[in-house]
């Protein structure tokens, strides 16, 4: 399998999951400005959407969209318990978290990386981020991770998007349960390996 990434972008999430799952893979970086891969290919011929991540399977097929990719990878290594079993209520709770992180947390960072975004848009996005972090903090009370005591692909996603807080001057200290969870994720060997591979540590 080959994972197309931009170091530090949301593609860090499946990179972490691949390390956690212990699956064989390679990565190739993408310049999102030029839409060229490190190997010189036109990335839009691989993923017409033009953004990362994309996972090229050994069959040559390409899977896109982060929630789909990380669940696919988790299901390839069920013994790692990176996602609850399909068909269980806990699996739907995982999907709920992936949806929440994607639409309410990840997308709230977008204005801060968009040169066309005005101050009003950024202020509204920051206020939304703070509300959503309040919710996540309340749900993490008494829990090690989002689903309980077991690390899941949702924790990798939350860790990735909240690593961007420093770039927008958002102090996460008001949400101690969130920061404690992020610290636990950061300490995992697979997470450190993915960060090192992307040149982030």
N, C-alpha and C positions, 0 to 999 in steps of 0.2 A: 504494500500500500504506500501511496505517496500523499502527504499532507501539504497543501499549499498554504503558506503562512506569510504574514507580515509581522516581524518581531514586535512583541508587546501588544499587538492588536487582539481582537477577540479570538483569533485562531490559536492563541496560547491555550485556550480551554481544551480543544481536542488534542493538542500536543501533550498537555498534562495527562489527559485520559489515556492516550497511547502508552505513556510511560507507566502509569498506574496499572494498566492492563497487561503490560509486558509483551505486547504484540510487536512483530517485526514491521518496521516502517522506515521511510525516508522522508525528508522535508525538502521543499524548494520554496525559496522566498519569491515574493511578488512585489514589484514596484507598482503601487496602486495609482501613481500619477501617470506612468507611461503604459500601464497594463501589460508589462513584459515580465516574464519569469527570469530568474537568475540564469537559466539556460538559454535565454533569448527568444523563447516562444511567445506568441501572442496569447495572453492569458484568457482573453475572451473566447478563444477557440476551445478552452478547457471548461471555463465557467462563464457563460454569456452574461451573467449578472455583473461580472467584473469585480466582485469583492471576495474577500477571504472569510472563512475557510472553504476549501473544497477538498474532498478526499477522493483520490483516484484509486479504485479498487484493482486488485490483481487481474480482474477480468477486463479492465480497461474502462468500465463504467465509472461515472463520476457522481458522487453524492454531495449535495450542497445543503446549506442551512445548518447552523450550529446545533440546534436541538436534535435534529435527525441524525447528524453525524455522531454526536456523543452517545446517543442511545444505541446506535448501531454498534459502535465500538464496545460499549459496556456489554452488549448481548453476545459479543464474540468471546468474552472472558467472564462468564457468569460466576465462576468461582471467586472472582475478585469483589463481587457484590457492589459494583459501582452504580448499579441501578436495580431497583426491586424487580421481581419477576413480572413479565408481561401479564396483563389481565388482573393484577391485584390492585386493590385500592391504593396501596403505597406507590405503585407505578404511576397512577394518575396524580398522586400528590407530587411526585417528582416532576411530571409534565406541567403541573400547575406552577411549581417553582421556576422551571425553565421559561415558561411563558411570562411570568411576572418579572424575572430578571431581564429577559429580552426586551419586553415592551415598556416596562416602567423604570428600570434602572439603566440598562445599556443605552436605550434610546434617549434618555435624559442627559447623557453625556454628549450626544451628537452636536448640539449647538456650540459647545466649547471648542470643537475642532472644525467648525464650519466658518470660514472667513466672512461669509455673507450674513451670519447671525448677528442681530442687533442686541443691545443690552437688555431690552425688555424680554426677548426670547430667552436669553441666558438667565435672567433673574427668575423667570417662570420655571425654567428647567431646574435650577438650583432648589427652588422651593419644593418642587415635585420630588427631587432626589431626597431631600430631608424628610419629607413625609414617608416616602417608601422605606427609607432606612429606619425610621421609627417603627414601622410595621415589622420589618425583618428582625430588628432588635428584640421586639416583644415576642416573636415566634422562637427566637433562639434562647430565650430564658430557660435555664436548666437543661439545655441541650448542647452537645458537643458540635453537632452539625445540623444542617437544615432539616434532615429527615430523622434526626435522633442521634444515636451513638455511632452510626456508620457513615463514613465519608462517601459522597456520591458525586456524580457528574455535575449536579447543581452547585455544589460547593466550589468546584473548579471554576464554574462560570462566574459565580459571585466574586470569588477571589480575583479573577481576571479583570472584571469591569471595575471593581473598587480599587484596583492598583492604579487606576487613572486619576483617583481623587487628588493625588499630590500635584498633578499637572494643572488642576483648576483651583488649587488653594482650598480644597474642602477638607477640613479637619474631621476625622472620623471618631475622635475621642468622645463625643456625646453619646455614642452608641457602643457601650462597652461589650455587650454580648456579640455584636458584629465583629468588633476588633479582636475579641478572644477567638472567635471562629477563624478569622483570617490568619491569626498567628498560628493556629493549629494546622491550617492548610499549608502555610508557608514552610512549616517545619518538616513536611513530608518529603522523604528522599526523592520521590518521583517528581514532585513539584520543583524541587531544587534542580533536578536534572534538566527539566524542560526550560527553566529560567536560564540556566547556564548555557544550554544549547542555543538559546536565542540571544545570548550576549547581554542578558538583563541583570546578571549578578557578576 
